[in-house]
Amino acid sequence: MQNNPNNAIGVFDSGVGGLTVVRALMERLPFENIIYFGDTARVPYGVKSVETISHYTREIAEFLLQKEVKLLIIACNTMASVASQVVKDLSPVPVLDVIDAGALGAIAATTRRQVGVIGTPTTINSNAYARAIHQYEPDVRIFSQACPLFVPLVEEGWLDHQVTRLTAQEYLKPVLAQDVDTLVLGCTHYPLLKPLLQEVAGPGVKLVDSAEAMAEETAALLGELKLANPQRGRPDYQFYVTDVPLRFQTIGERFLGRTLSNVHVVKW
């Protein structure tokens, strides 16, 4: 299959969280066309079995490949932690995932080799970040913490709320006690909490935003493979979802930082 530089980048997630990755891509690669798929009818994935997550992930990857994307980005940490190999095995185009991008970002940021990782229970329990980081740098010490309340707080829009601040202080206490110098935001919802988390963590801790890390890795790969879009016109953004929940527009626009248009509903 001839991979065409004019083709879109395909980004997918279990819901709206991956729009933080889309936002980072729009800022870093302003001429790239993007097709986003959010499985909003079947979210959350974090409570589902590995088999179910793998099955859903395969379905979505196949849908995007039919749209002739030139690159696939798994923007969901839960999907990436259990099913990235499934996508790599079936995809004729390159596949990137947020866990690998976050791992590389952490290695670049840490000076004392003490790294904290926060994420959903599924991502943390899968140990995917520790595996990815150790694959590159075996001597990095990793301290992980599941933060199940962050996703609902972000979706509620409580980005700088006292409840969120207290929750963050509780979650980060055991990680910060380990004297980490780097904290990986291992969930695509968490970049919206960045100012608050930085405040709680303090100036001595570098935050690694996997959405930004993903955009950097994408830019580097497109350059390397000569797949950057040569067109300098207005890019085309398309959004596919499996359901339009009541607050989808509000939450989606908060994640994207702009108006959410061209939304299509896919019925399996």
Contacts in CASP RR format, 6 or more apart in sequence:
PFRMAT RR
TARGET T0000
AUTHOR 0000-0000-0000
METHOD contacts of the structure
MODEL  1
MQNNPNNAIGVFDSGVGGLTVVRALMERLPFENIIYFGDTARVPYGVKSV
ETISHYTREIAEFLLQKEVKLLIIACNTMASVASQVVKDLSPVPVLDVID
AGALGAIAATTRRQVGVIGTPTTINSNAYARAIHQYEPDVRIFSQACPLF
VPLVEEGWLDHQVTRLTAQEYLKPVLAQDVDTLVLGCTHYPLLKPLLQEV
AGPGVKLVDSAEAMAEETAALLGELKLANPQRGRPDYQFYVTDVPLRFQT
IGERFLGRTLSNVHVVKW
1 92 0 8 1.000
1 93 0 8 1.000
3 70 0 8 1.000
3 93 0 8 1.000
3 225 0 8 1.000
3 227 0 8 1.000
4 68 0 8 1.000
4 70 0 8 1.000
5 70 0 8 1.000
5 226 0 8 1.000
5 227 0 8 1.000
5 228 0 8 1.000
5 229 0 8 1.000
5 230 0 8 1.000
6 33 0 8 1.000
6 229 0 8 1.000
6 230 0 8 1.000
6 231 0 8 1.000
7 33 0 8 1.000
7 68 0 8 1.000
7 69 0 8 1.000
7 70 0 8 1.000
8 32 0 8 1.000
8 33 0 8 1.000
8 34 0 8 1.000
8 35 0 8 1.000
8 67 0 8 1.000
8 68 0 8 1.000
8 69 0 8 1.000
8 70 0 8 1.000
8 236 0 8 1.000
8 238 0 8 1.000
9 25 0 8 1.000
9 29 0 8 1.000
9 32 0 8 1.000
9 33 0 8 1.000
9 34 0 8 1.000
9 35 0 8 1.000
9 69 0 8 1.000
9 70 0 8 1.000
9 71 0 8 1.000
9 73 0 8 1.000
9 218 0 8 1.000
10 34 0 8 1.000
10 35 0 8 1.000
10 36 0 8 1.000
10 37 0 8 1.000
10 64 0 8 1.000
10 67 0 8 1.000
10 69 0 8 1.000
10 71 0 8 1.000
10 72 0 8 1.000
10 73 0 8 1.000
11 18 0 8 1.000
11 21 0 8 1.000
11 22 0 8 1.000
11 25 0 8 1.000
11 34 0 8 1.000
11 35 0 8 1.000
11 36 0 8 1.000
11 37 0 8 1.000
11 73 0 8 1.000
11 75 0 8 1.000
12 36 0 8 1.000
12 37 0 8 1.000
12 38 0 8 1.000
12 39 0 8 1.000
12 60 0 8 1.000
12 61 0 8 1.000
12 64 0 8 1.000
12 72 0 8 1.000
12 73 0 8 1.000
12 74 0 8 1.000
12 75 0 8 1.000
12 76 0 8 1.000
12 79 0 8 1.000
13 19 0 8 1.000
13 21 0 8 1.000
13 36 0 8 1.000
13 37 0 8 1.000
13 38 0 8 1.000
13 39 0 8 1.000
13 75 0 8 1.000
13 76 0 8 1.000
13 79 0 8 1.000
13 188 0 8 1.000
14 38 0 8 1.000
14 39 0 8 1.000
14 42 0 8 1.000
14 43 0 8 1.000
14 44 0 8 1.000
14 45 0 8 1.000
14 46 0 8 1.000
14 56 0 8 1.000
14 76 0 8 1.000
14 78 0 8 1.000
14 79 0 8 1.000
15 38 0 8 1.000
15 39 0 8 1.000
15 40 0 8 1.000
15 43 0 8 1.000
15 76 0 8 1.000
15 241 0 8 1.000
16 38 0 8 1.000
16 40 0 8 1.000
16 155 0 8 1.000
16 248 0 8 1.000
16 251 0 8 1.000
16 252 0 8 1.000
16 255 0 8 1.000
17 75 0 8 1.000
17 76 0 8 1.000
17 188 0 8 1.000
17 189 0 8 1.000
17 255 0 8 1.000
18 36 0 8 1.000
18 38 0 8 1.000
18 75 0 8 1.000
18 76 0 8 1.000
18 188 0 8 1.000
18 211 0 8 1.000
18 255 0 8 1.000
19 36 0 8 1.000
19 188 0 8 1.000
19 252 0 8 1.000
19 255 0 8 1.000
19 256 0 8 1.000
19 260 0 8 1.000
20 75 0 8 1.000
20 188 0 8 1.000
20 189 0 8 1.000
20 191 0 8 1.000
20 192 0 8 1.000
20 211 0 8 1.000
20 255 0 8 1.000
21 73 0 8 1.000
21 75 0 8 1.000
21 98 0 8 1.000
21 188 0 8 1.000
21 210 0 8 1.000
21 211 0 8 1.000
21 214 0 8 1.000
21 215 0 8 1.000
22 34 0 8 1.000
22 36 0 8 1.000
22 75 0 8 1.000
22 237 0 8 1.000
22 256 0 8 1.000
23 211 0 8 1.000
23 255 0 8 1.000
23 256 0 8 1.000
23 257 0 8 1.000
23 258 0 8 1.000
24 191 0 8 1.000
24 209 0 8 1.000
24 211 0 8 1.000
24 212 0 8 1.000
24 214 0 8 1.000
24 215 0 8 1.000
25 32 0 8 1.000
25 34 0 8 1.000
25 73 0 8 1.000
25 214 0 8 1.000
25 215 0 8 1.000
25 218 0 8 1.000
26 34 0 8 1.000
26 235 0 8 1.000
26 237 0 8 1.000
26 258 0 8 1.000
27 215 0 8 1.000
28 212 0 8 1.000
28 215 0 8 1.000
28 216 0 8 1.000
28 218 0 8 1.000
28 219 0 8 1.000
29 215 0 8 1.000
29 218 0 8 1.000
29 219 0 8 1.000
29 222 0 8 1.000
29 228 0 8 1.000
30 235 0 8 1.000
31 228 0 8 1.000
31 229 0 8 1.000
31 231 0 8 1.000
31 232 0 8 1.000
31 233 0 8 1.000
31 235 0 8 1.000
32 222 0 8 1.000
32 228 0 8 1.000
32 229 0 8 1.000
32 235 0 8 1.000
33 229 0 8 1.000
33 235 0 8 1.000
33 236 0 8 1.000
33 237 0 8 1.000
34 235 0 8 1.000
34 236 0 8 1.000
34 237 0 8 1.000
34 238 0 8 1.000
35 64 0 8 1.000
35 67 0 8 1.000
35 69 0 8 1.000
35 237 0 8 1.000
35 238 0 8 1.000
35 239 0 8 1.000
35 240 0 8 1.000
36 237 0 8 1.000
36 238 0 8 1.000
36 239 0 8 1.000
36 240 0 8 1.000
37 60 0 8 1.000
37 63 0 8 1.000
37 64 0 8 1.000
37 240 0 8 1.000
37 241 0 8 1.000
37 266 0 8 1.000
38 60 0 8 1.000
38 239 0 8 1.000
38 240 0 8 1.000
38 241 0 8 1.000
38 242 0 8 1.000
39 45 0 8 1.000
39 56 0 8 1.000
39 60 0 8 1.000
39 241 0 8 1.000
39 242 0 8 1.000
40 241 0 8 1.000
40 242 0 8 1.000
40 243 0 8 1.000
40 244 0 8 1.000
40 245 0 8 1.000
40 248 0 8 1.000
41 241 0 8 1.000
41 242 0 8 1.000
41 243 0 8 1.000
42 56 0 8 1.000
42 242 0 8 1.000
44 151 0 8 1.000
45 53 0 8 1.000
45 56 0 8 1.000
45 76 0 8 1.000
45 78 0 8 1.000
45 79 0 8 1.000
45 122 0 8 1.000
46 53 0 8 1.000
46 78 0 8 1.000
46 120 0 8 1.000
46 121 0 8 1.000
46 122 0 8 1.000
47 122 0 8 1.000
48 56 0 8 1.000
50 82 0 8 1.000
50 83 0 8 1.000
53 78 0 8 1.000
53 79 0 8 1.000
53 82 0 8 1.000
53 83 0 8 1.000
54 82 0 8 1.000
54 83 0 8 1.000
54 86 0 8 1.000
56 79 0 8 1.000
57 74 0 8 1.000
57 79 0 8 1.000
57 83 0 8 1.000
57 86 0 8 1.000
57 87 0 8 1.000
58 83 0 8 1.000
58 86 0 8 1.000
58 87 0 8 1.000
58 90 0 8 1.000
59 268 0 8 1.000
61 72 0 8 1.000
61 86 0 8 1.000
61 87 0 8 1.000
61 90 0 8 1.000
61 91 0 8 1.000
62 90 0 8 1.000
63 240 0 8 1.000
63 266 0 8 1.000
64 72 0 8 1.000
65 72 0 8 1.000
65 90 0 8 1.000
65 91 0 8 1.000
65 92 0 8 1.000
65 93 0 8 1.000
69 93 0 8 1.000
70 93 0 8 1.000
70 227 0 8 1.000
71 93 0 8 1.000
71 94 0 8 1.000
71 95 0 8 1.000
71 96 0 8 1.000
71 218 0 8 1.000
71 221 0 8 1.000
71 222 0 8 1.000
71 227 0 8 1.000
72 87 0 8 1.000
72 91 0 8 1.000
72 93 0 8 1.000
72 94 0 8 1.000
72 95 0 8 1.000
72 96 0 8 1.000
73 95 0 8 1.000
73 96 0 8 1.000
73 97 0 8 1.000
73 98 0 8 1.000
73 214 0 8 1.000
73 218 0 8 1.000
74 80 0 8 1.000
74 83 0 8 1.000
74 84 0 8 1.000
74 87 0 8 1.000
74 95 0 8 1.000
74 96 0 8 1.000
74 97 0 8 1.000
74 98 0 8 1.000
75 98 0 8 1.000
75 188 0 8 1.000
75 211 0 8 1.000
75 214 0 8 1.000
76 98 0 8 1.000
76 188 0 8 1.000
77 98 0 8 1.000
77 99 0 8 1.000
77 119 0 8 1.000
77 120 0 8 1.000
77 123 0 8 1.000
77 128 0 8 1.000
77 186 0 8 1.000
77 187 0 8 1.000
77 188 0 8 1.000
77 210 0 8 1.000
78 120 0 8 1.000
78 122 0 8 1.000
78 123 0 8 1.000
79 97 0 8 1.000
80 97 0 8 1.000
80 98 0 8 1.000
80 99 0 8 1.000
80 100 0 8 1.000
80 128 0 8 1.000
81 99 0 8 1.000
81 122 0 8 1.000
81 123 0 8 1.000
81 126 0 8 1.000
81 128 0 8 1.000
82 122 0 8 1.000
82 126 0 8 1.000
82 128 0 8 1.000
84 95 0 8 1.000
84 97 0 8 1.000
84 99 0 8 1.000
84 100 0 8 1.000
87 95 0 8 1.000
87 97 0 8 1.000
88 95 0 8 1.000
94 221 0 8 1.000
94 225 0 8 1.000
96 214 0 8 1.000
96 217 0 8 1.000
96 218 0 8 1.000
96 221 0 8 1.000
98 186 0 8 1.000
98 188 0 8 1.000
98 210 0 8 1.000
98 211 0 8 1.000
98 213 0 8 1.000
98 214 0 8 1.000
99 123 0 8 1.000
99 128 0 8 1.000
99 129 0 8 1.000
99 132 0 8 1.000
99 186 0 8 1.000
99 210 0 8 1.000
100 132 0 8 1.000
100 217 0 8 1.000
101 210 0 8 1.000
101 213 0 8 1.000
101 214 0 8 1.000
101 216 0 8 1.000
101 217 0 8 1.000
102 129 0 8 1.000
102 132 0 8 1.000
102 184 0 8 1.000
102 186 0 8 1.000
102 208 0 8 1.000
102 210 0 8 1.000
102 213 0 8 1.000
102 214 0 8 1.000
103 129 0 8 1.000
103 132 0 8 1.000
103 133 0 8 1.000
103 135 0 8 1.000
103 136 0 8 1.000
103 184 0 8 1.000
104 136 0 8 1.000
104 213 0 8 1.000
104 217 0 8 1.000
105 184 0 8 1.000
105 208 0 8 1.000
105 213 0 8 1.000
106 115 0 8 1.000
106 117 0 8 1.000
106 129 0 8 1.000
106 133 0 8 1.000
106 140 0 8 1.000
106 182 0 8 1.000
106 184 0 8 1.000
106 208 0 8 1.000
107 133 0 8 1.000
107 136 0 8 1.000
107 137 0 8 1.000
107 140 0 8 1.000
109 181 0 8 1.000
109 182 0 8 1.000
109 206 0 8 1.000
109 208 0 8 1.000
110 140 0 8 1.000
110 181 0 8 1.000
110 182 0 8 1.000
110 206 0 8 1.000
111 181 0 8 1.000
112 179 0 8 1.000
112 181 0 8 1.000
113 137 0 8 1.000
113 139 0 8 1.000
113 140 0 8 1.000
113 141 0 8 1.000
114 140 0 8 1.000
114 141 0 8 1.000
114 143 0 8 1.000
114 178 0 8 1.000
114 179 0 8 1.000
114 180 0 8 1.000
114 181 0 8 1.000
114 182 0 8 1.000
115 133 0 8 1.000
115 140 0 8 1.000
115 141 0 8 1.000
115 142 0 8 1.000
115 143 0 8 1.000
115 180 0 8 1.000
115 181 0 8 1.000
115 182 0 8 1.000
115 183 0 8 1.000
115 184 0 8 1.000
116 142 0 8 1.000
116 143 0 8 1.000
116 144 0 8 1.000
116 145 0 8 1.000
116 175 0 8 1.000
116 178 0 8 1.000
116 180 0 8 1.000
116 182 0 8 1.000
116 183 0 8 1.000
116 184 0 8 1.000
117 124 0 8 1.000
117 129 0 8 1.000
117 130 0 8 1.000
117 142 0 8 1.000
117 143 0 8 1.000
117 144 0 8 1.000
117 145 0 8 1.000
117 183 0 8 1.000
117 184 0 8 1.000
117 186 0 8 1.000
118 124 0 8 1.000
118 144 0 8 1.000
118 145 0 8 1.000
118 146 0 8 1.000
118 147 0 8 1.000
118 150 0 8 1.000
118 171 0 8 1.000
118 172 0 8 1.000
118 175 0 8 1.000
118 183 0 8 1.000
118 184 0 8 1.000
118 185 0 8 1.000
118 186 0 8 1.000
118 187 0 8 1.000
118 190 0 8 1.000
119 144 0 8 1.000
119 145 0 8 1.000
119 146 0 8 1.000
119 147 0 8 1.000
119 150 0 8 1.000
119 185 0 8 1.000
119 186 0 8 1.000
119 187 0 8 1.000
119 190 0 8 1.000
120 146 0 8 1.000
120 147 0 8 1.000
120 148 0 8 1.000
120 151 0 8 1.000
120 187 0 8 1.000
121 146 0 8 1.000
121 148 0 8 1.000
123 129 0 8 1.000
123 146 0 8 1.000
123 186 0 8 1.000
123 187 0 8 1.000
124 144 0 8 1.000
124 145 0 8 1.000
124 146 0 8 1.000
125 146 0 8 1.000
127 144 0 8 1.000
129 142 0 8 1.000
129 144 0 8 1.000
129 184 0 8 1.000
129 186 0 8 1.000
130 142 0 8 1.000
130 144 0 8 1.000
133 140 0 8 1.000
133 142 0 8 1.000
134 140 0 8 1.000
134 142 0 8 1.000
141 178 0 8 1.000
143 174 0 8 1.000
143 175 0 8 1.000
143 178 0 8 1.000
143 180 0 8 1.000
145 171 0 8 1.000
145 172 0 8 1.000
145 174 0 8 1.000
145 175 0 8 1.000
147 167 0 8 1.000
147 171 0 8 1.000
147 187 0 8 1.000
147 190 0 8 1.000
149 167 0 8 1.000
149 171 0 8 1.000
150 164 0 8 1.000
150 167 0 8 1.000
150 168 0 8 1.000
150 171 0 8 1.000
150 187 0 8 1.000
150 189 0 8 1.000
150 190 0 8 1.000
150 193 0 8 1.000
151 187 0 8 1.000
151 189 0 8 1.000
153 161 0 8 1.000
153 163 0 8 1.000
153 164 0 8 1.000
153 167 0 8 1.000
153 193 0 8 1.000
154 189 0 8 1.000
154 190 0 8 1.000
154 192 0 8 1.000
154 193 0 8 1.000
155 189 0 8 1.000
155 247 0 8 1.000
155 251 0 8 1.000
157 251 0 8 1.000
157 254 0 8 1.000
158 164 0 8 1.000
159 192 0 8 1.000
159 193 0 8 1.000
159 195 0 8 1.000
159 196 0 8 1.000
160 195 0 8 1.000
160 196 0 8 1.000
164 193 0 8 1.000
164 196 0 8 1.000
165 196 0 8 1.000
165 199 0 8 1.000
165 200 0 8 1.000
168 193 0 8 1.000
168 196 0 8 1.000
168 197 0 8 1.000
168 200 0 8 1.000
169 200 0 8 1.000
172 183 0 8 1.000
172 197 0 8 1.000
172 200 0 8 1.000
172 201 0 8 1.000
175 183 0 8 1.000
176 201 0 8 1.000
176 205 0 8 1.000
180 205 0 8 1.000
181 204 0 8 1.000
181 205 0 8 1.000
181 206 0 8 1.000
182 205 0 8 1.000
182 206 0 8 1.000
182 207 0 8 1.000
182 208 0 8 1.000
183 197 0 8 1.000
183 201 0 8 1.000
183 205 0 8 1.000
183 206 0 8 1.000
183 207 0 8 1.000
183 208 0 8 1.000
184 208 0 8 1.000
184 210 0 8 1.000
185 191 0 8 1.000
185 193 0 8 1.000
185 194 0 8 1.000
185 197 0 8 1.000
185 207 0 8 1.000
185 208 0 8 1.000
185 209 0 8 1.000
185 210 0 8 1.000
186 210 0 8 1.000
188 210 0 8 1.000
188 211 0 8 1.000
190 197 0 8 1.000
190 209 0 8 1.000
191 209 0 8 1.000
191 210 0 8 1.000
191 211 0 8 1.000
191 212 0 8 1.000
192 254 0 8 1.000
192 255 0 8 1.000
194 207 0 8 1.000
194 209 0 8 1.000
197 207 0 8 1.000
198 205 0 8 1.000
198 207 0 8 1.000
201 207 0 8 1.000
219 228 0 8 1.000
221 227 0 8 1.000
222 228 0 8 1.000
229 235 0 8 1.000
237 261 0 8 1.000
237 262 0 8 1.000
238 262 0 8 1.000
238 264 0 8 1.000
239 260 0 8 1.000
239 262 0 8 1.000
239 263 0 8 1.000
239 264 0 8 1.000
240 263 0 8 1.000
240 264 0 8 1.000
240 265 0 8 1.000
240 266 0 8 1.000
241 248 0 8 1.000
241 263 0 8 1.000
241 264 0 8 1.000
241 265 0 8 1.000
241 266 0 8 1.000
242 265 0 8 1.000
242 266 0 8 1.000
242 267 0 8 1.000
242 268 0 8 1.000
243 265 0 8 1.000
244 263 0 8 1.000
244 265 0 8 1.000
249 260 0 8 1.000
252 260 0 8 1.000
253 259 0 8 1.000
253 260 0 8 1.000
END
